[in-house]
Amino acid sequence: MAASTELGASGAPGAAGPPEPVTVASGWNRHILRLPRSPKIIFGLIFLGFFVLIAVIGPWIAPYPPGATLSTTNGVPQPPSAAHWLGTTQIQQDVLSQMLVGGRSVILVAFLAGIVATMLSVVVGVTAGYLGGYADDLLSMLANFFLVPPALPLLIVIFGFLPASGGSNDLLIGVIIAITGWAWGARVLRAQTLSLRTRDYVDSARLAGERTWRIIGSEILPNLLPIVASSFLFTVLYAVGTYIAMAFLGTSLALLNFGIDEFINPRLRAAGLTRKRVKRYATGAVPRRFPLGYTPVVSLREEGDS
């Protein structure tokens, strides 16, 4: 029996040897980021890389200066052609060049707003959820306060006091969008942190004497990575929508300005009439089509005149 015990301990055939050591990873090592093999993620990354590349090299490969007026004799937008792949605007500016140069501003504003907003939401949301008590009340009150002001009206008011300086306002736009868009992510992270702070591994780290910032960074935050990533992506989408909405709003305000001019100046009111009525009361020749963005000036006689 003693011999068999020794053979078993020495690793004889058929005998059970000592168990292999098990390595238990903790902290960030448990949460190594592995992207799923999903076609959506693969194609999404490819498209994102392509647009970021275009934003970086766009100003260098643009065929024309984006603000250059290529013709002063034609006020009608031109269709796509070999010279202008995406056509021109009503003032003969190349649309492709404007898109290549303008893409950099959109990428800069979107990712700046996403990074800043995500950092704020992580710091405020996770800290409030873990600490609780008065700290939670104060930080939650801060988040609720920033849920009130909308980004678009705030940007319009601020731009009213800024000088026209082109692309130098992109950083300011990104920061304002981030300040008005971080609170939603903070509330979600706070709710998730409230459920994580009572887990066994968090209690073990607390009983072991770990510092608060280390528990948050090593035990809680790795479990929130999917929510943090989702918050970042939604903030980027929110920033892109807000930035583009400003451009469409500017277009609508320009049209409103043309309409007010027509109402105030009688010589400009022909633009608000139908073509049939313009031809009926015009004192001279009426052009076949009015250039987009320009208010035509046509002399009209009174309705009672023959």
C-alpha positions in Angstrom: 0.0 0.0 0.0 2.8 2.3 0.8 4.4 1.5 -2.6 1.3 2.1 -4.4 0.9 5.4 -2.6 4.4 6.4 -3.6 3.8 5.4 -7.2 0.6 7.4 -7.3 2.3 10.4 -5.9 5.3 10.0 -8.3 3.0 10.1 -11.3 2.7 6.4 -12.3 0.5 5.6 -15.3 -3.1 5.8 -14.3 -2.5 7.7 -11.1 -3.9 11.1 -10.6 -1.1 13.7 -10.3 -1.2 17.1 -8.5 -3.7 19.6 -10.1 -2.3 22.2 -12.4 -2.3 25.8 -11.0 -5.2 27.9 -12.0 -4.5 31.5 -12.9 -7.3 33.9 -12.0 -7.2 37.2 -13.8 -8.6 40.3 -12.2 -9.3 43.9 -13.1 -8.8 44.9 -16.7 -7.3 41.5 -17.5 -10.8 39.9 -17.2 -12.2 42.3 -19.8 -9.8 42.1 -22.8 -11.8 43.7 -25.6 -12.6 41.2 -28.3 -14.7 42.5 -31.1 -17.3 40.0 -32.3 -17.0 38.7 -35.8 -20.0 40.6 -37.0 -20.3 41.9 -40.6 -21.9 45.1 -39.2 -18.9 45.9 -37.0 -16.4 45.0 -39.7 -18.1 47.1 -42.4 -18.8 49.9 -39.9 -15.1 50.1 -39.0 -14.1 50.1 -42.7 -16.5 52.9 -43.5 -15.5 54.9 -40.5 -11.8 54.5 -41.4 -12.6 55.6 -45.0 -14.4 58.7 -43.9 -11.8 59.6 -41.3 -9.1 59.2 -44.0 -11.1 61.5 -46.4 -11.5 64.0 -43.6 -7.7 64.1 -43.1 -6.6 64.3 -46.7 -9.7 66.0 -48.1 -8.3 69.5 -48.2 -5.3 68.3 -50.1 -7.2 66.3 -52.8 -10.0 68.8 -53.3 -10.0 69.8 -57.0 -11.0 73.4 -56.4 -10.9 75.8 -53.4 -14.2 75.3 -51.7 -15.1 79.0 -51.6 -14.0 79.9 -55.1 -16.7 81.1 -57.5 -15.7 79.4 -60.8 -18.0 81.5 -63.0 -19.6 84.9 -62.7 -21.9 84.7 -65.7 -24.1 81.7 -64.8 -26.3 81.8 -61.7 -27.8 78.4 -62.1 -26.5 75.3 -60.3 -24.7 73.0 -62.7 -25.4 69.2 -62.8 -22.6 66.6 -62.2 -20.1 66.5 -65.0 -16.5 65.5 -65.7 -15.3 68.9 -64.4 -17.5 68.9 -61.3 -18.4 65.3 -60.2 -21.1 66.5 -57.8 -22.1 69.6 -59.7 -21.9 73.2 -58.4 -23.9 75.5 -56.2 -26.0 78.4 -57.5 -22.9 80.6 -57.1 -20.8 78.1 -59.1 -18.8 76.6 -56.2 -17.7 73.0 -56.6 -19.8 70.7 -54.3 -17.2 67.9 -54.2 -14.5 70.3 -53.0 -16.8 71.7 -50.3 -17.7 68.2 -49.1 -14.0 67.1 -49.0 -13.0 70.2 -47.0 -16.1 70.3 -44.8 -15.8 66.7 -43.7 -12.9 67.5 -41.5 -15.0 69.9 -39.4 -17.8 67.4 -39.0 -15.3 64.6 -37.9 -13.5 67.0 -35.5 -16.7 68.3 -33.9 -18.3 64.9 -33.6 -15.3 63.1 -32.0 -14.3 66.0 -29.8 -17.9 66.1 -28.4 -18.0 62.3 -28.0 -14.7 62.1 -26.1 -15.4 65.1 -23.8 -19.0 64.0 -23.1 -18.0 60.4 -22.4 -15.2 61.5 -20.0 -17.7 63.7 -18.1 -20.4 61.1 -18.0 -17.9 58.5 -16.7 -16.5 60.7 -14.0 -19.8 62.0 -12.7 -22.0 59.0 -13.2 -19.7 56.3 -11.8 -18.5 58.5 -8.9 -22.1 59.3 -8.0 -23.2 55.7 -8.2 -20.4 54.4 -6.1 -20.1 57.0 -3.4 -23.9 57.5 -2.8 -25.2 59.8 -0.1 -24.7 63.5 -0.4 -22.1 63.1 -3.2 -24.7 61.2 -5.3 -27.3 63.9 -4.6 -25.1 66.7 -5.7 -23.7 65.0 -8.8 -27.2 63.9 -9.8 -28.4 67.4 -9.4 -25.6 68.6 -11.6 -26.5 66.1 -14.3 -30.2 67.1 -14.1 -29.2 70.8 -14.5 -27.3 70.0 -17.7 -30.2 68.1 -19.1 -32.2 71.3 -19.4 -30.3 73.6 -21.9 -30.6 72.3 -25.5 -27.4 72.4 -27.6 -28.8 74.0 -30.8 -30.4 77.2 -29.4 -27.4 77.6 -27.1 -25.0 77.4 -30.1 -27.2 80.0 -32.0 -27.1 82.4 -29.1 -23.3 82.0 -28.6 -22.6 82.5 -32.3 -24.5 85.7 -32.3 -21.7 87.2 -30.1 -18.8 85.7 -32.0 -17.0 87.2 -35.0 -17.1 85.3 -38.2 -13.8 83.3 -38.2 -14.5 80.2 -40.2 -13.3 76.8 -38.9 -11.7 78.2 -35.7 -15.1 77.8 -34.0 -15.1 74.0 -34.5 -13.5 73.4 -31.1 -16.1 75.7 -29.4 -19.0 73.9 -31.1 -17.6 70.5 -30.0 -17.2 71.6 -26.4 -20.7 73.1 -26.3 -22.3 70.0 -27.7 -20.3 67.9 -25.2 -21.5 70.0 -22.3 -25.1 69.7 -23.3 -24.9 66.0 -24.1 -23.0 64.3 -21.3 -25.8 64.1 -18.7 -27.7 61.3 -20.4 -24.8 58.9 -20.3 -24.0 59.9 -16.7 -27.5 58.9 -15.6 -27.2 55.5 -17.2 -23.7 54.8 -15.8 -24.9 55.9 -12.3 -27.8 53.4 -12.5 -25.4 50.6 -13.5 -22.9 51.5 -10.9 -25.5 51.3 -8.2 -26.1 47.7 -9.1 -22.4 46.9 -9.3 -21.1 48.4 -6.0 -22.8 45.7 -4.0 -21.2 42.8 -5.8 -19.0 40.4 -4.0 -15.8 41.3 -5.8 -16.3 45.0 -5.0 -16.9 44.2 -1.3 -13.8 42.0 -1.3 -11.7 44.9 -2.7 -13.2 47.3 -0.2 -12.5 44.9 2.7 -8.9 44.4 1.4 -8.3 48.1 1.9 -8.2 49.2 -1.8 -8.6 52.9 -2.4 -11.8 54.2 -3.9 -10.3 55.3 -7.2 -8.7 51.9 -7.6 -11.9 50.1 -7.0 -13.7 52.3 -9.5 -11.0 51.9 -12.1 -10.2 48.2 -11.7 -13.4 46.6 -10.5 -16.4 48.7 -11.6 -15.3 50.6 -14.8 -14.2 47.4 -16.7 -17.7 46.0 -16.3 -19.2 49.3 -17.8 -17.2 49.2 -21.0 -20.1 48.3 -23.3 -22.2 51.1 -21.8 -19.3 53.6 -22.1 -18.8 52.6 -25.7 -22.5 52.9 -26.5 -22.6 56.3 -24.8 -19.6 57.5 -26.9 -21.2 56.4 -30.2 -24.6 58.0 -29.4 -22.9 61.2 -28.4 -21.0 61.3 -31.7 -24.2 60.7 -33.6 -25.9 63.5 -31.6 -23.0 65.8 -32.4 -23.2 65.1 -36.1 -26.9 65.7 -36.1 -26.6 69.0 -34.2 -23.8 70.3 -36.4 -25.6 69.5 -39.6 -28.9 70.9 -38.2 -27.0 74.2 -37.8 -26.3 74.2 -41.6 -29.9 73.5 -42.5 -31.1 76.1 -40.0 -28.8 78.7 -41.7 -30.3 77.8 -45.1 -33.9 78.2 -43.7 -32.9 81.6 -42.1 -31.5 82.7 -45.5 -34.8 81.9 -47.2 -36.7 83.7 -44.5 -34.5 86.7 -45.0 -35.3 86.7 -48.7 -39.0 86.5 -47.9 -38.8 89.5 -45.5 -36.9 91.5 -48.2 -39.7 90.8 -50.6 -42.3 91.9 -48.1 -40.5 95.2 -47.2 -39.3 96.2 -50.7 -42.1 96.5 -53.3 -39.7 96.0 -56.1 -38.7 92.6 -54.8 -42.3 91.2 -54.4 -42.2 89.5 -57.8 -40.4 86.6 -56.2 -43.4 85.8 -54.1 -45.9 85.7 -57.0 -46.6 82.9 -59.4 -45.0 83.1 -62.8 -48.4 83.6 -64.5 -49.1 86.6 -62.4 -45.6 88.0 -62.9 -46.0 87.8 -66.6 -49.4 89.5 -66.4 -48.2 92.6 -64.4 -44.6 92.8 -65.4 -43.6 95.9 -67.3 -40.7 94.2 -69.1 -39.3 90.8 -70.0 -39.4 88.0 -67.4 -36.5 85.5 -67.3 -37.5 81.9 -67.9 -36.0 80.7 -64.6 -34.9 82.5 -61.5 -31.5 81.6 -60.0 -31.8 79.7 -56.7 -30.9 81.9 -53.8 -31.4 85.2 -55.6 -34.4 87.4 -55.3 -35.4 88.6 -58.8 -36.2 92.3 -59.3 -39.1 92.8 -61.7 -41.0 96.1 -62.2 -44.8 95.6 -61.8 -47.6 97.8 -62.8 -50.7 98.2 -60.6 -53.6 95.8 -61.2 -55.9 98.6 -62.4 -53.5 99.7 -65.1 -54.0 98.4 -68.6 
